[in-house]
Amino acid sequence: MLYDVRLNITHVYETPAAASRHMIRVLPKTFAPRQRVNAHLVEILPGPSERSELRDFFGNTATSVAHFAPHSRMEIRMACRVEVQDPGAFIDLSPDLNAIRTEIAQRRDLGPNSPMHYLGPSPRLTPNSEISAFAAGQVLSSDSAASTAVRLGRALHDEITFDATATTVDTDPLEAFRLRRGVCQDISHIMIIGLRSLGIPAAYVSGYLRTLPPEGGVRLEGADAMHAWVSAWCGANQGWIEYDPTNATLVGADHIVVGYGRDYGDVSPVIGHLRASGGQRSSQSVDVAPAH
C-alpha cells in the first residue's frame, strides 16, 4: 500500500515562550522490506534557531530544534508518502512461555532490537499486581507466546472502552486500567505491563492508521491522531509480532510505524522544555489516505 500522510501539531502559549528545545518524532521509519518513506517534509514554524536530524538508539528518526527568540506558538507540519508492505497471513512459530524465558536467559545481545530492553521496568511502566493478575488470567496451558499476546490484547479490547476524554498523556496505566477507559496509549501501556509480567518482552509502537476504512470495512479507533500499539518478542523463530489492542487486530498494512521504544516516553511526538509563564493549548490533526 502507498499512503499520503499529513500531520499538524500546534502549541499555543498564553505568554511568549523563549529558550525552547524540543525533540520531534513524527516521521515514519524506513526499514526494509516492511516500510519505506519515498518523500517527506517536516516543517517547524516559526523557523528554529537551530535544527538537526538524527536517529536515536532505537533507530527512530528525530528532529531536534531550538528557538531562542520569543514566540507565541509552535507549529509542526509533516507530510510524506510512505510505502507499506502487507505482512501476509500470520503463522505462529512461537514456543510456550517457559521456552521463551529459557531463550531470554541465554541471550547476550544488547543491540537496539534486543528483547532484553523490553522485559523489565521502564520510566513510565512499572510492574503492577492488578494488571499482572489480569494478564495471568488470560493464559492457557496450551498457549504459545504469540497466542498468549493475542489473547491478552483481545481481552483488553473487550475490557477497556476507548474514551478520548477519560485520560491524559500523563495518566498512570493502573488508573486507566481501573477506570476501564482510555485511549490507545493507555491500552498499549497496560498490555505491555501485562506481557512483561508473563515474561514476554514488549515494546511500545508509535505510528499512524489509515483514516479511510477499506471498502466495506469499519473505521478504526485512533485514526485522527497518532496511534499506538504493541510489539511482542515471541522467541527466536517467531521474532517480533505486533498487535493493536485498541482495535483487537494483528498489525497489517494499515499501520504505519513512526518509532519503537520501551514506553510512550521513548517515542513521544514532541518532548522538550521552554521558558515561559502561563499555560498552553495543544492540538493535533492527522490524515492518512491511500495515494492516488
Secondary structure as a PSIPRED ss2 file (coil, helix, strand):
# PSIPRED VFORMAT (PSIPRED V4.0)

   1 M C   1.000  0.000  0.000
   2 L E   0.000  0.000  1.000
   3 Y E   0.000  0.000  1.000
   4 D E   0.000  0.000  1.000
   5 V E   0.000  0.000  1.000
   6 R E   0.000  0.000  1.000
   7 L E   0.000  0.000  1.000
   8 N E   0.000  0.000  1.000
   9 I E   0.000  0.000  1.000
  10 T E   0.000  0.000  1.000
  11 H E   0.000  0.000  1.000
  12 V E   0.000  0.000  1.000
  13 Y E   0.000  0.000  1.000
  14 E E   0.000  0.000  1.000
  15 T E   0.000  0.000  1.000
  16 P E   0.000  0.000  1.000
  17 A E   0.000  0.000  1.000
  18 A E   0.000  0.000  1.000
  19 A E   0.000  0.000  1.000
  20 S E   0.000  0.000  1.000
  21 R E   0.000  0.000  1.000
  22 H E   0.000  0.000  1.000
  23 M E   0.000  0.000  1.000
  24 I E   0.000  0.000  1.000
  25 R C   1.000  0.000  0.000
  26 V C   1.000  0.000  0.000
  27 L C   1.000  0.000  0.000
  28 P C   1.000  0.000  0.000
  29 K C   1.000  0.000  0.000
  30 T C   1.000  0.000  0.000
  31 F E   0.000  0.000  1.000
  32 A C   1.000  0.000  0.000
  33 P C   1.000  0.000  0.000
  34 R C   1.000  0.000  0.000
  35 Q E   0.000  0.000  1.000
  36 R E   0.000  0.000  1.000
  37 V E   0.000  0.000  1.000
  38 N E   0.000  0.000  1.000
  39 A E   0.000  0.000  1.000
  40 H E   0.000  0.000  1.000
  41 L E   0.000  0.000  1.000
  42 V E   0.000  0.000  1.000
  43 E E   0.000  0.000  1.000
  44 I E   0.000  0.000  1.000
  45 L E   0.000  0.000  1.000
  46 P C   1.000  0.000  0.000
  47 G C   1.000  0.000  0.000
  48 P C   1.000  0.000  0.000
  49 S C   1.000  0.000  0.000
  50 E E   0.000  0.000  1.000
  51 R E   0.000  0.000  1.000
  52 S E   0.000  0.000  1.000
  53 E E   0.000  0.000  1.000
  54 L E   0.000  0.000  1.000
  55 R E   0.000  0.000  1.000
  56 D C   1.000  0.000  0.000
  57 F C   1.000  0.000  0.000
  58 F C   1.000  0.000  0.000
  59 G C   1.000  0.000  0.000
  60 N C   1.000  0.000  0.000
  61 T E   0.000  0.000  1.000
  62 A E   0.000  0.000  1.000
  63 T E   0.000  0.000  1.000
  64 S E   0.000  0.000  1.000
  65 V E   0.000  0.000  1.000
  66 A E   0.000  0.000  1.000
  67 H E   0.000  0.000  1.000
  68 F C   1.000  0.000  0.000
  69 A C   1.000  0.000  0.000
  70 P C   1.000  0.000  0.000
  71 H E   0.000  0.000  1.000
  72 S E   0.000  0.000  1.000
  73 R E   0.000  0.000  1.000
  74 M E   0.000  0.000  1.000
  75 E E   0.000  0.000  1.000
  76 I E   0.000  0.000  1.000
  77 R E   0.000  0.000  1.000
  78 M E   0.000  0.000  1.000
  79 A E   0.000  0.000  1.000
  80 C E   0.000  0.000  1.000
  81 R E   0.000  0.000  1.000
  82 V E   0.000  0.000  1.000
  83 E E   0.000  0.000  1.000
  84 V E   0.000  0.000  1.000
  85 Q C   1.000  0.000  0.000
  86 D C   1.000  0.000  0.000
  87 P C   1.000  0.000  0.000
  88 G C   1.000  0.000  0.000
  89 A C   1.000  0.000  0.000
  90 F C   1.000  0.000  0.000
  91 I C   1.000  0.000  0.000
  92 D C   1.000  0.000  0.000
  93 L C   1.000  0.000  0.000
  94 S C   1.000  0.000  0.000
  95 P C   1.000  0.000  0.000
  96 D C   1.000  0.000  0.000
  97 L H   0.000  1.000  0.000
  98 N H   0.000  1.000  0.000
  99 A H   0.000  1.000  0.000
 100 I H   0.000  1.000  0.000
 101 R H   0.000  1.000  0.000
 102 T H   0.000  1.000  0.000
 103 E H   0.000  1.000  0.000
 104 I H   0.000  1.000  0.000
 105 A H   0.000  1.000  0.000
 106 Q H   0.000  1.000  0.000
 107 R C   1.000  0.000  0.000
 108 R C   1.000  0.000  0.000
 109 D C   1.000  0.000  0.000
 110 L C   1.000  0.000  0.000
 111 G C   1.000  0.000  0.000
 112 P C   1.000  0.000  0.000
 113 N C   1.000  0.000  0.000
 114 S C   1.000  0.000  0.000
 115 P H   0.000  1.000  0.000
 116 M H   0.000  1.000  0.000
 117 H H   0.000  1.000  0.000
 118 Y H   0.000  1.000  0.000
 119 L C   1.000  0.000  0.000
 120 G C   1.000  0.000  0.000
 121 P C   1.000  0.000  0.000
 122 S E   0.000  0.000  1.000
 123 P C   1.000  0.000  0.000
 124 R C   1.000  0.000  0.000
 125 L E   0.000  0.000  1.000
 126 T C   1.000  0.000  0.000
 127 P C   1.000  0.000  0.000
 128 N C   1.000  0.000  0.000
 129 S H   0.000  1.000  0.000
 130 E H   0.000  1.000  0.000
 131 I H   0.000  1.000  0.000
 132 S H   0.000  1.000  0.000
 133 A H   0.000  1.000  0.000
 134 F H   0.000  1.000  0.000
 135 A H   0.000  1.000  0.000
 136 A H   0.000  1.000  0.000
 137 G C   1.000  0.000  0.000
 138 Q C   1.000  0.000  0.000
 139 V C   1.000  0.000  0.000
 140 L C   1.000  0.000  0.000
 141 S C   1.000  0.000  0.000
 142 S C   1.000  0.000  0.000
 143 D C   1.000  0.000  0.000
 144 S C   1.000  0.000  0.000
 145 A H   0.000  1.000  0.000
 146 A H   0.000  1.000  0.000
 147 S H   0.000  1.000  0.000
 148 T H   0.000  1.000  0.000
 149 A H   0.000  1.000  0.000
 150 V H   0.000  1.000  0.000
 151 R H   0.000  1.000  0.000
 152 L H   0.000  1.000  0.000
 153 G H   0.000  1.000  0.000
 154 R H   0.000  1.000  0.000
 155 A H   0.000  1.000  0.000
 156 L H   0.000  1.000  0.000
 157 H H   0.000  1.000  0.000
 158 D H   0.000  1.000  0.000
 159 E H   0.000  1.000  0.000
 160 I C   1.000  0.000  0.000
 161 T E   0.000  0.000  1.000
 162 F E   0.000  0.000  1.000
 163 D C   1.000  0.000  0.000
 164 A C   1.000  0.000  0.000
 165 T C   1.000  0.000  0.000
 166 A C   1.000  0.000  0.000
 167 T C   1.000  0.000  0.000
 168 T C   1.000  0.000  0.000
 169 V C   1.000  0.000  0.000
 170 D C   1.000  0.000  0.000
 171 T C   1.000  0.000  0.000
 172 D C   1.000  0.000  0.000
 173 P H   0.000  1.000  0.000
 174 L H   0.000  1.000  0.000
 175 E H   0.000  1.000  0.000
 176 A H   0.000  1.000  0.000
 177 F H   0.000  1.000  0.000
 178 R H   0.000  1.000  0.000
 179 L H   0.000  1.000  0.000
 180 R C   1.000  0.000  0.000
 181 R E   0.000  0.000  1.000
 182 G E   0.000  0.000  1.000
 183 V C   1.000  0.000  0.000
 184 C H   0.000  1.000  0.000
 185 Q H   0.000  1.000  0.000
 186 D H   0.000  1.000  0.000
 187 I H   0.000  1.000  0.000
 188 S H   0.000  1.000  0.000
 189 H H   0.000  1.000  0.000
 190 I H   0.000  1.000  0.000
 191 M H   0.000  1.000  0.000
 192 I H   0.000  1.000  0.000
 193 I H   0.000  1.000  0.000
 194 G H   0.000  1.000  0.000
 195 L H   0.000  1.000  0.000
 196 R H   0.000  1.000  0.000
 197 S H   0.000  1.000  0.000
 198 L C   1.000  0.000  0.000
 199 G C   1.000  0.000  0.000
 200 I C   1.000  0.000  0.000
 201 P C   1.000  0.000  0.000
 202 A E   0.000  0.000  1.000
 203 A E   0.000  0.000  1.000
 204 Y E   0.000  0.000  1.000
 205 V E   0.000  0.000  1.000
 206 S E   0.000  0.000  1.000
 207 G E   0.000  0.000  1.000
 208 Y E   0.000  0.000  1.000
 209 L E   0.000  0.000  1.000
 210 R C   1.000  0.000  0.000
 211 T C   1.000  0.000  0.000
 212 L C   1.000  0.000  0.000
 213 P C   1.000  0.000  0.000
 214 P C   1.000  0.000  0.000
 215 E C   1.000  0.000  0.000
 216 G C   1.000  0.000  0.000
 217 G C   1.000  0.000  0.000
 218 V C   1.000  0.000  0.000
 219 R C   1.000  0.000  0.000
 220 L C   1.000  0.000  0.000
 221 E C   1.000  0.000  0.000
 222 G C   1.000  0.000  0.000
 223 A C   1.000  0.000  0.000
 224 D C   1.000  0.000  0.000
 225 A C   1.000  0.000  0.000
 226 M C   1.000  0.000  0.000
 227 H E   0.000  0.000  1.000
 228 A E   0.000  0.000  1.000
 229 W E   0.000  0.000  1.000
 230 V E   0.000  0.000  1.000
 231 S E   0.000  0.000  1.000
 232 A E   0.000  0.000  1.000
 233 W E   0.000  0.000  1.000
 234 C C   1.000  0.000  0.000
 235 G C   1.000  0.000  0.000
 236 A C   1.000  0.000  0.000
 237 N C   1.000  0.000  0.000
 238 Q C   1.000  0.000  0.000
 239 G C   1.000  0.000  0.000
 240 W E   0.000  0.000  1.000
 241 I E   0.000  0.000  1.000
 242 E E   0.000  0.000  1.000
 243 Y E   0.000  0.000  1.000
 244 D E   0.000  0.000  1.000
 245 P C   1.000  0.000  0.000
 246 T C   1.000  0.000  0.000
 247 N C   1.000  0.000  0.000
 248 A C   1.000  0.000  0.000
 249 T E   0.000  0.000  1.000
 250 L E   0.000  0.000  1.000
 251 V C   1.000  0.000  0.000
 252 G C   1.000  0.000  0.000
 253 A C   1.000  0.000  0.000
 254 D C   1.000  0.000  0.000
 255 H E   0.000  0.000  1.000
 256 I E   0.000  0.000  1.000
 257 V E   0.000  0.000  1.000
 258 V E   0.000  0.000  1.000
 259 G E   0.000  0.000  1.000
 260 Y E   0.000  0.000  1.000
 261 G E   0.000  0.000  1.000
 262 R C   1.000  0.000  0.000
 263 D C   1.000  0.000  0.000
 264 Y H   0.000  1.000  0.000
 265 G H   0.000  1.000  0.000
 266 D H   0.000  1.000  0.000
 267 V H   0.000  1.000  0.000
 268 S C   1.000  0.000  0.000
 269 P C   1.000  0.000  0.000
 270 V E   0.000  0.000  1.000
 271 I E   0.000  0.000  1.000
 272 G E   0.000  0.000  1.000
 273 H E   0.000  0.000  1.000
 274 L E   0.000  0.000  1.000
 275 R E   0.000  0.000  1.000
 276 A C   1.000  0.000  0.000
 277 S C   1.000  0.000  0.000
 278 G C   1.000  0.000  0.000
 279 G C   1.000  0.000  0.000
 280 Q E   0.000  0.000  1.000
 281 R E   0.000  0.000  1.000
 282 S E   0.000  0.000  1.000
 283 S E   0.000  0.000  1.000
 284 Q E   0.000  0.000  1.000
 285 S E   0.000  0.000  1.000
 286 V E   0.000  0.000  1.000
 287 D E   0.000  0.000  1.000
 288 V E   0.000  0.000  1.000
 289 A E   0.000  0.000  1.000
 290 P E   0.000  0.000  1.000
 291 A C   1.000  0.000  0.000
 292 H C   1.000  0.000  0.000
